[in-house]
Amino acid sequence: MSRPQNQKRPRVNQSKPPSKKAKLTRERNFSLEFWDNLSKVWLTPRALRELDRQNKTQPWPKFPVPKLHPTQLAQFARHGGPDLCYLRGYTERNSLTEDISSSRSLTSQSRQTRSTNATSVGTRTKSSAYGKEFQQHLTDYNIYRADYDYDDDAPEPKNLAQIHQELTVERASLSPSQFTPSAFRDFKQRNAQATFKKDVMRTIIPMISGNSSIHNQQDVRFTKLKPMTNQNAVKPQPDFFDGARLGDLTQKVRNDQAILSTGIPTKHPSVPVEPNFFLEVKGPNGNAAVAQRQACYDGAYGARAMHALQNYHDEPIYDGNAYTYSSTYHDGNLKLYAHHVTAPAAPEGRPEYHMTQINGWQMTGNIHTFRRGATAFRNARDYAERHRNSFIRAANAIPIQGTTVTQADLVETKEEVSGPLGLHPSEDNTVYTAWQDADYALQQQIADSSRSLTAADR
């Protein structure tokens, strides 16, 4: 039933209702300082919008306007008209642009009331904050992605062979009796039905990660960490990451400024700290290159956190080993990366953070490829946890300056470290060789600390 129309004639002095402002759909550009500091600006939609914005803020150039008289118009017309060079460089007026935009908005609204428009095939997609300009930004701050073109050979972690060995250890949960062909068909069906990133995180990633007691969190922005580049950069927000519990760090360690600024991402006590495993996910229509840039950014934060924890109350050393891992998943493709830090190239320079691809798997290809990819993913999480726990226990065992370490403290520390209770039990019966090596290194460090304190007392 149609509504009765208002037949009253509007009064002359009646004001028109305020027109609705068009909703801004484009995301905010980076700050002016971000663009000015780039060593190279890529031709991206964000860069073009920034160029338009800066052009609109430039003052109009002033040129002398020639005087014309009616008697001269015929002569000008015979020679092509008057010279209009003085109009060059003028930008469009903001008020005129707003009027045109408002007019187009009202026209579009009136058309929508008469008919339903089909979605345009040529609709421009949303550009990402992790575009090529952000990739250049990371490179300018010595954070290098996996496919970066180095002048020399790409630096690989010294423990890369050990990493490959650890990630290929078989897991009982992925044996033929546990992960059956029907389970693999279910995985492929879920992957085909996933439309958005949240679908992938909810239905697909749990089948890859399996059951684990490792402390983790999803989609949390790191608001309290010292920026890896500068204050103008976007803050990392991993889709998924592993870390320790805040209570795993002693109070003196977690209150240390070096640990606070690198290893405790937020003010919330339940969020994992000292993260060193990250996952970035994209939906079927997402951008795999963006996922890799996000993983590179996340991994640099994790590598810095592990390096600060490893060198807690000590001079920084760069052993060239990787203690941080990241992974990306996009349209059935799972990739795994290792991240390590190297010393600055110059005495006053910045450390360099490198991303190395460990392997990649097409998880929907066949059940054997799925088993290999899921095995590496789960083993990487366990291996990252062992690195993390080893560094945390070593930092917790370092005495506060001015205190004396007693024999009872050493015995208590040894019992705490050497026992298997500190590790979350793996779902497989794995040999803890790496853990024993870390335990031995920790005991050696405690012994060295004890000898130095004894010498100081003398």
C-alpha positions in Angstrom: 0.0 0.0 0.0 1.5 3.3 -1.1 1.9 6.1 1.5 -0.2 9.3 1.1 1.9 12.0 -0.5 2.2 15.4 1.2 0.2 17.8 -1.0 1.2 21.0 1.0 3.2 23.5 -0.9 6.4 24.3 0.8 6.7 27.8 2.3 9.1 30.3 0.8 10.9 30.9 4.1 11.1 27.2 4.9 14.7 26.0 5.0 15.8 22.9 3.0 16.8 19.9 5.1 20.5 19.5 5.3 22.0 17.2 2.7 23.6 14.1 3.9 27.4 14.0 3.6 28.8 11.2 1.5 30.4 8.5 3.5 34.1 8.3 3.1 35.0 4.8 1.9 38.7 5.2 1.2 41.1 4.4 3.9 43.4 7.1 5.4 46.8 7.5 3.8 50.0 7.3 5.6 51.4 10.5 7.2 53.4 13.0 5.2 56.6 12.0 7.0 56.1 8.3 5.9 56.1 9.3 2.3 58.9 11.8 2.6 61.2 9.2 4.2 60.7 6.5 1.5 63.8 6.0 -0.6 61.6 5.0 -3.5 57.8 5.7 -4.0 55.9 3.0 -5.9 53.0 3.9 -8.2 50.2 2.5 -6.1 46.6 3.8 -5.5 47.7 5.1 -2.1 50.6 7.0 -3.6 48.4 8.6 -6.2 45.8 9.7 -3.6 48.7 11.2 -1.6 49.9 13.0 -4.7 46.4 14.4 -5.3 46.2 15.5 -1.7 49.5 17.3 -1.7 48.7 19.0 -5.1 45.4 20.3 -3.6 47.3 21.9 -0.7 49.8 23.7 -2.9 49.3 27.5 -3.4 48.1 28.6 -6.8 50.7 30.0 -9.1 50.3 33.6 -10.1 50.9 34.7 -13.7 50.2 38.1 -15.2 46.9 38.1 -17.0 47.1 39.9 -20.4 44.5 42.6 -21.0 42.2 42.0 -23.9 40.0 44.5 -25.8 36.9 43.8 -27.9 38.6 45.2 -31.0 41.4 42.6 -30.7 39.1 39.5 -30.5 38.8 39.1 -34.2 42.6 39.2 -34.6 43.0 36.6 -31.8 40.5 34.4 -33.3 42.3 34.3 -36.7 45.5 33.2 -34.9 43.9 30.4 -32.7 42.7 32.5 -29.8 44.4 34.1 -26.9 47.4 32.6 -25.0 46.2 30.6 -22.0 49.6 29.7 -20.6 48.8 31.6 -17.4 46.1 29.0 -16.6 48.6 26.2 -16.4 49.2 24.7 -13.0 45.9 25.7 -11.5 44.3 23.0 -9.3 40.6 22.4 -9.1 38.8 24.4 -6.4 37.8 22.3 -3.4 34.4 24.0 -3.2 33.7 23.2 -6.8 34.8 19.6 -6.2 32.5 19.3 -3.2 29.6 20.7 -5.2 30.1 18.3 -8.0 30.5 15.4 -5.6 27.4 16.4 -3.7 25.5 16.7 -7.0 26.6 13.3 -8.2 25.7 11.8 -4.8 22.1 13.2 -5.0 21.7 12.1 -8.6 22.9 8.6 -7.6 20.5 8.5 -4.7 17.5 9.5 -6.9 18.4 6.9 -9.4 18.5 4.2 -6.7 15.0 5.1 -5.7 13.7 4.4 -9.2 15.7 1.2 -10.0 18.2 -1.2 -8.6 21.6 -0.9 -10.2 23.7 -4.0 -10.8 27.1 -4.1 -9.2 29.8 -2.8 -11.5 32.3 -5.3 -12.7 35.0 -2.6 -12.8 34.6 -1.6 -9.1 38.0 -0.7 -7.8 39.2 -3.0 -5.0 40.5 -1.7 -1.7 44.2 -1.1 -1.5 46.2 -2.5 1.4 48.3 -0.7 4.0 50.9 -3.4 3.3 51.4 -2.5 -0.4 54.7 -1.9 -2.2 55.2 1.4 -0.5 55.2 -0.4 2.9 57.6 -3.1 1.5 59.9 -0.3 0.5 59.5 1.2 4.0 60.7 -2.1 5.5 63.6 -2.4 3.2 64.7 1.1 4.2 64.8 0.0 7.8 66.8 -3.2 7.1 63.9 -5.6 7.2 64.2 -7.9 4.2 61.5 -10.2 2.8 62.2 -13.7 1.7 62.5 -12.9 -2.0 64.6 -9.8 -1.5 67.3 -9.3 -4.2 70.5 -9.1 -2.2 73.8 -7.9 -3.8 75.4 -11.1 -2.6 73.9 -14.4 -1.6 70.9 -14.2 0.7 72.0 -14.7 4.3 70.4 -17.9 5.7 70.2 -18.9 9.3 73.1 -21.0 10.6 70.7 -23.5 12.1 68.7 -24.0 8.9 69.7 -27.6 8.5 68.7 -28.3 12.2 65.4 -26.5 11.5 64.7 -28.8 8.5 65.5 -31.8 10.6 63.2 -30.7 13.5 60.3 -29.9 11.2 60.2 -33.3 9.5 59.8 -35.3 12.7 56.8 -37.5 12.3 53.7 -36.9 14.4 51.3 -39.6 15.6 48.3 -37.3 15.1 49.0 -37.3 11.4 49.6 -41.0 10.9 47.3 -42.9 8.5 45.3 -44.3 11.3 44.6 -40.8 12.8 44.3 -38.6 9.7 42.3 -40.6 7.2 41.3 -40.0 3.6 37.9 -38.9 4.8 39.4 -36.3 7.0 41.4 -35.0 4.0 38.3 -34.8 1.9 36.6 -32.8 4.6 39.6 -30.4 4.6 39.3 -29.9 0.8 35.6 -29.3 1.1 36.1 -26.7 3.8 38.8 -25.0 1.8 36.5 -24.8 -1.2 33.6 -23.4 0.8 35.7 -20.7 2.6 34.9 -17.2 1.3 36.4 -14.9 3.8 39.5 -14.8 6.0 37.4 -15.5 9.1 36.2 -18.7 7.4 39.7 -19.9 6.9 40.6 -19.1 10.5 37.6 -20.9 11.9 37.4 -24.0 9.7 40.7 -24.6 8.0 43.5 -23.5 10.3 42.4 -25.8 13.2 42.8 -28.8 11.0 46.3 -27.8 10.2 47.4 -26.8 13.7 45.8 -29.7 15.5 45.3 -29.8 19.3 48.0 -28.0 21.3 48.3 -26.4 24.7 50.7 -23.7 23.5 49.5 -20.3 24.6 48.2 -18.4 21.6 45.9 -15.5 20.6 44.3 -14.2 17.4 44.0 -10.8 15.8 45.6 -8.6 18.5 47.3 -5.3 17.7 50.7 -4.8 19.2 50.2 -1.4 20.8 53.0 -1.3 23.4 56.1 -2.4 21.5 58.8 -0.1 20.3 58.3 0.5 16.6 60.6 -1.5 14.3 60.8 1.4 11.9 59.3 4.7 13.1 56.2 6.1 14.7 54.4 6.6 11.3 54.3 2.9 10.5 51.3 0.7 11.0 51.3 -1.5 14.2 51.5 -5.2 13.6 48.3 -7.2 14.1 49.0 -10.9 13.4 46.0 -13.2 12.6 47.5 -15.8 14.9 50.6 -15.9 17.2 52.1 -18.0 19.9 53.9 -16.7 23.0 54.6 -17.3 26.7 52.3 -16.4 29.6 53.1 -13.2 31.4 53.6 -15.2 34.6 56.4 -17.2 33.0 58.6 -14.2 33.3 59.8 -13.1 36.7 58.8 -9.7 37.9 62.3 -8.3 37.5 62.5 -9.6 33.9 59.1 -8.3 32.7 59.7 -4.9 34.3 63.0 -4.5 32.5 62.7 -1.8 29.9 64.4 -3.8 27.2 61.9 -6.6 27.7 58.9 -4.3 28.0 59.6 -2.5 24.7 60.3 -5.6 22.7 58.5 -8.6 24.2 55.2 -7.5 25.9 52.9 -6.5 23.0 49.9 -5.1 25.0 48.8 -4.0 28.4 46.5 -7.0 28.8 48.0 -9.7 31.0 46.2 -12.6 29.2 47.8 -11.8 25.8 50.9 -14.0 25.0 54.3 -12.3 25.6 57.6 -12.9 23.8 55.8 -14.0 20.6 58.0 -15.9 18.1 55.5 -17.8 15.9 53.1 -16.0 13.7 50.5 -16.9 11.1 49.0 -14.6 8.4 45.9 -15.8 6.5 44.1 -14.5 3.4 40.8 -15.5 1.9 40.6 -17.0 -1.6 40.4 -13.5 -3.1 43.1 -12.1 -0.8 46.6 -11.0 -1.8 49.4 -13.5 -1.1 52.0 -10.8 -1.4 50.4 -8.8 1.3 50.3 -11.9 3.6 54.1 -12.3 3.0 54.8 -8.7 3.9 52.7 -9.0 7.1 54.6 -12.2 8.0 57.9 -10.4 7.3 56.9 -7.6 9.6 55.6 -9.9 12.3 58.7 -12.1 12.2 61.0 -9.1 12.6 59.2 -8.2 15.8 59.6 -11.7 17.0 63.2 -12.0 16.1 63.9 -8.7 18.0 62.1 -10.1 21.0 64.1 -13.3 21.1 67.3 -11.4 20.6 66.6 -9.1 23.5 65.6 -12.0 25.7 68.7 -14.0 24.6 71.0 -11.0 25.5 69.2 -10.0 28.7 71.6 -8.1 30.9 74.5 -8.9 28.5 76.2 -7.4 25.6 74.3 -8.2 22.4 75.6 -11.1 20.3 74.5 -12.1 16.9 74.9 -15.9 16.5 73.1 -16.0 13.1 70.5 -18.6 14.3 66.8 -18.3 13.7 64.5 -18.5 16.8 61.4 -17.1 15.2 59.0 -18.6 12.6 56.1 -17.4 10.6 53.6 -18.9 8.2 51.2 -17.8 5.5 48.1 -19.6 4.2 46.3 -18.5 1.0 44.0 -20.6 -1.2 45.4 -23.9 -0.1 49.0 -22.8 -0.2 50.9 -23.1 3.1 54.4 -21.5 3.4 56.7 -21.5 6.4 59.5 -19.0 7.1 62.4 -18.5 9.5 63.5 -15.1 10.8 67.0 -14.2 12.2 68.8 -11.0 13.0 72.4 -10.1 12.0 74.7 -7.3 13.3 74.5 -3.8 11.8 76.6 -3.3 8.7 77.9 0.0 10.2 78.9 0.8 13.8 76.0 3.2 14.3 73.6 1.3 12.0 70.5 -0.7 12.6 70.4 -4.5 13.0 69.3 -6.4 9.9 66.3 -8.8 9.9 66.1 -11.5 7.4 63.2 -13.8 6.3 64.0 -17.2 4.8 61.5 -19.5 3.3 61.8 -23.0 4.8 59.3 -24.8 2.5 55.9 -24.6 1.0 53.0 -27.0 0.5 49.9 -27.2 -1.7 47.7 -28.5 1.1 44.7 -29.5 -1.1 46.9 -31.4 -3.6 47.0 -34.8 -1.9 46.9 -36.3 1.5 50.7 -36.9 1.6 51.4 -33.2 0.9 48.9 -32.2 3.6 50.6 -34.5 6.2 54.0 -33.0 5.4 52.8 -29.4 5.6 50.8 -29.9 8.8 53.7 -31.8 10.3 56.1 -29.0 9.6 53.6 -26.4 10.9 53.0 -28.2 14.2 56.7 -29.0 14.7 57.6 -25.3 14.0 55.2 -24.2 16.8 56.8 -26.7 19.2 60.3 -25.7 18.2 59.6 -22.0 18.6 58.2 -22.8 22.1 61.4 -24.6 23.0 63.5 -21.6 21.9 61.2 -19.3 23.9 61.2 -21.3 27.1 65.0 -21.7 27.0 65.6 -18.0 26.8 63.0 -17.2 29.4 64.5 -19.6 31.9 68.0 -18.3 31.3 66.7 -14.7 31.8 64.8 -15.7 35.0 68.0 -17.3 36.4 70.1 -14.2 36.1 70.3 -12.7 39.6 69.5 -9.1 40.3 72.6 -6.9 40.5 73.9 -6.7 44.0 72.5 -10.1 45.2 74.3 -13.3 46.0 73.5 -16.6 44.4 73.5 -19.4 47.0 74.0 -23.1 46.5 70.3 -23.7 47.4 69.3 -21.2 44.7 71.4 -23.1 42.1 69.9 -26.4 43.1 66.4 -25.1 43.0 67.0 -23.5 39.6 68.5 -26.7 38.3 65.5 -28.7 39.4 63.1 -26.2 37.8 65.0 -26.1 34.5 65.9 -29.7 34.0 62.5 -31.1 34.7 60.1 -31.7 31.7 57.2 -29.8 33.4 58.2 -26.5 31.9 57.4 -27.8 28.4 53.9 -28.3 27.2 53.8 -32.1 26.5 53.9 -32.8 22.8 51.3 -35.1 21.3 54.1 -37.3 20.1 57.0 -39.0 21.9 59.8 -36.8 20.6 63.4 -36.9 21.7 64.3 -33.7 23.7 67.8 -33.4 22.3 67.5 -29.7 21.7 66.0 -29.1 25.1 68.9 -30.9 26.8 71.4 -28.8 24.9 69.6 -25.6 26.0 69.6 -26.9 29.6 73.4 -27.5 29.5 74.0 -24.0 28.2 71.8 -22.6 30.9 73.7 -24.5 33.6 77.0 -23.2 32.2 75.7 -19.6 32.3 74.6 -20.0 35.9 77.9 -21.4 36.9 79.7 -18.5 35.2 77.5 -16.0 37.0 78.2 -17.7 40.3 82.0 -17.5 39.7 81.8 -13.8 38.8 79.9 -13.0 42.0 82.3 -15.0 44.1 85.2 -13.2 42.6 83.5 -9.8 43.3 83.0 -10.8 47.0 86.7 -11.4 47.3 
